[in-house]
Amino acid sequence: MANANSRGLCIIGTKKSYTNIRLLNEAKGVFDTVLFVPIESIGVGLSNDFSIKYRVTDLLKFKAVLPRIPRKISSYAYQLLSLFPGDTYIPISPISFLLAEERFFLLTVLRKRNISTINLQMTKGTKAATRMLEEAKFPIVIRIPDKKTGIVVKNITEAKGVIDALGSLNQSVLIEDLVKNVVSVYVAEPEVIASVKKKTREKDVVFASGKLKKQNIDLKTKQLALDAAKAIDAQIAKVDISINGEPKVVNIELNPDLIAPSKAVGKNLSETVIRAIHDNYTAHQQKPMLMKFFDDAKSVVKDVLKTKQM
């Protein structure tokens, strides 16, 4: 069990994946106490004393929490993480999960925060979708928001056929730019720790499976990845960026696999992520001390001024 003054890390996830196991093992060499907690085994209590427990362990005693929570339960992740005290260090803030839960909303938020993204449109009606197609620059990708697989269409006739089929299913529709070259940039505040490119036979490369290889990127693309992660208050993230000309954000993943990209770049990204978390946690702990110092200094100045006035 973590002592209130110890340097303890609680990793919250849905299962012990290869990445989660690697992160757990790396953290054991850096933090005094490390515990992996399945999110479905956490109990939240509202009685005489507020509690967040895993079995008999009080998770509120941990001063650092690393969420490894998939997008499908983002709403619950937000609710759970929001219950931790304000001084708890969480490298991916609760609001990050809400912002990244739905991709159209995510890119909308990024655009509002002056982050360059690919073009993306959404509608629930076939008539509106048909009007959008008239302004589209083909080829484009049409997909359902909760499905990763998209359909690449070359012209408006093909597109209308797909839209009509989806319309009969009463589904929302996403119409987006076809991304031919995408690089996945791994961010661990304050740095980009790796960048890889996916080689796949699929026409829709964004969510397709494929083999990863190391990809060098320029400073502009690195800065875009850092800015995008910061825009949704996430210190740890994988930012997918289209490099068809001007770099543009395609998607942000808060719970990325770290094993495959580690092999691609020849670097233990799990270790790098844990080191970044430790360094940022240490800086986070020092902030309250600095604030207290400044508050004390202000009090001293006020007392001096009062004395002079008397």
C-alpha positions in Angstrom: 0.0 0.0 0.0 1.3 3.4 -0.9 2.3 5.8 1.9 1.0 9.3 1.6 4.5 10.7 1.4 6.0 7.9 -0.9 6.7 8.2 -4.6 4.0 5.8 -5.6 2.5 5.2 -9.1 -0.9 3.6 -9.7 -1.4 2.4 -13.3 -5.1 2.1 -14.1 -6.0 -0.1 -17.2 -8.4 -2.6 -18.5 -6.0 -5.5 -18.8 -2.4 -6.4 -18.5 -1.4 -6.0 -22.1 2.2 -6.3 -23.2 2.6 -2.6 -23.0 1.0 -2.3 -19.6 3.2 -5.1 -18.2 6.3 -3.4 -19.7 5.3 0.0 -18.1 4.6 -1.7 -14.8 8.1 -3.4 -14.8 9.9 -0.2 -15.8 8.0 1.8 -13.1 9.2 -0.6 -10.4 12.7 0.6 -11.0 11.8 4.3 -10.6 8.9 4.6 -8.1 8.9 3.5 -4.5 5.5 1.7 -5.0 3.8 0.6 -8.2 0.4 -1.0 -8.5 -1.5 -2.0 -11.6 -5.3 -1.8 -11.1 -7.9 -3.2 -13.5 -10.4 -0.4 -13.9 -13.4 -2.8 -13.6 -12.2 -3.8 -10.1 -12.2 -0.3 -8.7 -14.9 0.6 -6.2 -16.0 4.2 -5.6 -17.6 4.9 -2.2 -19.8 7.8 -1.1 -20.5 7.2 2.6 -19.1 8.9 5.7 -15.7 9.0 4.0 -15.2 9.3 0.2 -13.1 6.4 -1.1 -11.7 5.0 -4.3 -10.5 1.4 -3.6 -9.0 -1.6 -5.3 -9.7 -4.5 -2.9 -8.4 -3.1 0.4 -6.0 -0.6 -1.2 -7.0 3.1 -0.9 -6.1 4.5 -4.3 -6.4 8.1 -3.0 -3.1 7.6 -1.3 -1.2 7.4 -4.6 0.1 10.8 -5.6 0.7 9.8 -9.2 -1.8 8.0 -11.5 -1.1 6.7 -15.0 -4.3 6.0 -16.9 -4.1 3.3 -19.6 -7.8 3.5 -20.5 -9.2 2.7 -24.0 -11.4 5.1 -25.9 -14.5 3.0 -25.6 -14.8 3.8 -21.9 -13.6 7.4 -22.1 -16.7 8.8 -20.3 -16.1 6.6 -17.3 -12.4 7.4 -17.4 -13.3 11.1 -17.1 -15.6 10.5 -14.2 -13.2 8.3 -12.3 -10.1 10.4 -12.8 -12.0 13.5 -11.9 -12.6 12.1 -8.4 -8.9 12.1 -7.5 -7.6 15.1 -5.4 -6.4 18.1 -7.4 -2.8 17.6 -6.3 -2.7 14.1 -7.8 -0.3 14.0 -10.7 -2.1 12.5 -13.8 -0.2 12.9 -17.0 -3.3 12.5 -19.1 -5.9 14.8 -17.5 -9.6 13.6 -17.1 -10.8 16.1 -19.7 -8.4 14.6 -22.3 -10.5 11.4 -22.4 -13.7 13.3 -23.2 -12.0 15.4 -25.9 -10.5 12.3 -27.6 -13.5 10.1 -27.2 -15.1 11.0 -30.6 -12.8 11.8 -33.5 -14.9 14.5 -35.2 -15.2 16.4 -31.9 -11.5 15.9 -31.2 -10.5 17.5 -34.5 -13.0 20.3 -34.0 -11.5 21.1 -30.7 -8.0 21.1 -32.2 -9.1 23.4 -35.0 -10.6 25.9 -32.4 -7.2 25.8 -30.7 -5.4 26.7 -33.9 -4.0 23.2 -34.5 -3.9 22.2 -38.2 -6.0 19.1 -39.0 -7.3 17.2 -42.0 -10.7 18.2 -43.4 -13.5 16.2 -41.9 -17.3 16.5 -42.1 -20.1 14.7 -40.3 -23.8 14.4 -40.8 -26.7 12.1 -39.9 -28.7 12.8 -43.0 -28.2 11.5 -46.6 -29.4 14.8 -48.1 -26.8 16.8 -46.2 -24.1 14.2 -47.0 -25.0 14.4 -50.7 -24.6 18.2 -50.6 -21.2 17.8 -48.9 -20.1 15.5 -51.6 -20.5 18.2 -54.2 -17.7 20.2 -52.5 -15.4 17.2 -51.9 -12.1 16.8 -53.6 -11.9 13.1 -54.6 -10.7 10.5 -53.7 -12.2 10.7 -50.2 -12.9 8.3 -47.3 -16.4 7.6 -46.0 -16.8 5.9 -42.6 -19.1 5.5 -39.6 -17.8 7.3 -36.5 -17.5 4.1 -34.3 -15.9 2.0 -37.1 -12.2 2.2 -38.0 -12.6 0.8 -41.4 -13.4 3.3 -44.1 -14.5 3.1 -47.7 -12.3 4.9 -50.3 -14.4 6.4 -53.1 -13.0 7.9 -56.3 -15.9 9.9 -57.6 -19.3 11.3 -56.6 -21.2 8.4 -58.1 -19.4 5.8 -55.9 -19.8 8.2 -52.9 -23.6 8.5 -53.3 -23.9 4.8 -53.5 -22.1 4.4 -50.2 -24.0 7.3 -48.6 -27.4 5.7 -49.6 -26.4 2.4 -48.1 -25.3 3.9 -44.8 -28.4 6.1 -44.8 -30.6 3.0 -44.8 -28.9 1.9 -41.6 -29.6 5.3 -39.9 -26.0 5.9 -39.2 -23.9 9.1 -38.8 -21.5 9.5 -41.6 -17.9 10.9 -41.7 -16.5 12.3 -44.9 -12.8 13.0 -44.8 -9.6 13.6 -46.7 -7.9 10.5 -48.0 -4.6 10.3 -46.1 -1.8 8.7 -48.2 1.1 9.2 -45.8 0.6 9.2 -42.1 3.3 9.3 -39.4 2.6 8.3 -35.8 4.4 10.7 -33.4 4.9 9.5 -29.8 4.9 12.4 -27.3 6.1 12.2 -23.7 6.1 15.8 -22.4 8.3 17.8 -23.1 9.7 15.8 -26.0 8.8 13.7 -29.1 10.3 10.3 -28.2 9.7 8.4 -31.5 8.1 8.7 -34.9 7.1 5.8 -37.1 5.4 5.3 -40.5 3.1 2.4 -41.2 3.4 0.3 -44.4 0.1 -1.2 -45.4 -1.6 -2.5 -48.5 -4.9 -0.8 -47.5 -6.0 2.3 -49.2 -7.4 3.8 -46.0 -4.1 3.9 -44.0 -5.3 5.8 -40.9 -6.6 2.8 -38.9 -5.3 -0.1 -41.1 -2.9 -2.7 -39.7 0.6 -2.8 -41.1 4.3 -2.9 -40.4 5.9 0.0 -38.7 9.3 1.5 -39.6 11.3 4.4 -38.2 10.5 7.7 -39.8 12.5 10.9 -39.4 10.3 14.0 -39.2 11.1 17.7 -39.4 10.8 20.2 -36.5 7.5 21.5 -37.8 5.9 18.1 -37.6 7.4 17.5 -34.1 6.0 20.8 -32.9 2.6 20.1 -34.3 2.5 16.8 -32.4 3.5 18.5 -29.1 1.0 21.3 -29.6 -1.8 18.9 -30.4 -1.2 16.8 -27.3 -0.9 20.0 -25.2 -4.2 21.3 -26.7 -6.1 18.5 -25.1 -4.0 18.5 -21.9 -2.2 15.2 -22.5 1.5 14.8 -21.6 1.5 11.2 -23.0 0.0 10.6 -26.5 0.4 9.2 -29.9 -0.4 11.8 -32.5 -1.1 10.6 -36.1 -0.2 13.3 -38.6 -0.7 13.4 -42.4 2.4 14.4 -44.2 0.8 14.8 -47.6 2.3 18.2 -48.0 1.6 20.5 -45.0 1.5 18.4 -41.8 -2.0 18.0 -40.4 -3.3 16.1 -37.4 -5.4 13.0 -38.2 -6.1 11.5 -34.8 -4.8 11.3 -31.2 -4.5 8.1 -29.2 -4.2 8.3 -25.4 -3.7 4.5 -24.9 -1.2 3.5 -27.6 0.7 0.3 -27.9 4.4 0.9 -27.2 5.8 -2.5 -28.1 5.6 -2.4 -31.9 7.0 1.2 -32.2 9.8 0.3 -29.7 10.9 -2.5 -32.1 10.7 -0.2 -35.1 12.9 2.5 -33.6 15.1 0.3 -31.6 14.3 2.0 -28.3 12.4 1.0 -25.1 9.6 3.6 -25.3 8.0 2.2 -22.1 11.1 3.1 -20.2 11.2 6.6 -21.8 7.6 7.2 -21.0 8.1 6.2 -17.3 11.1 8.4 -17.0 9.1 11.3 -18.4 6.3 10.6 -16.0 8.7 10.5 -13.1 10.3 13.8 -14.1 7.0 15.6 -14.6 5.7 14.1 -11.4 8.7 15.5 -9.5 8.1 19.0 -11.1 4.4 18.7 -10.2 5.3 18.1 -6.6 7.5 21.1 -6.5 4.8 23.5 -7.8 2.7 23.5 -4.6 5.9 24.2 -2.6 6.7 27.1 -4.9 3.2 28.5 -4.6 3.4 28.2 -0.8 6.7 30.0 -0.8 5.2 32.9 -2.9 2.1 33.0 -0.7 4.4 33.2 2.4 6.4 35.9 0.7 3.3 37.9 0.0 2.2 37.7 3.6 5.6 38.9 4.8 5.4 41.9 2.4 1.9 42.7 3.6 3.1 42.6 7.2 6.0 44.9 6.4 3.7 47.4 4.7 1.3 47.4 7.6 4.2 48.0 10.1 5.4 51.0 8.0 1.9 52.5 7.9 1.6 52.3 11.7 
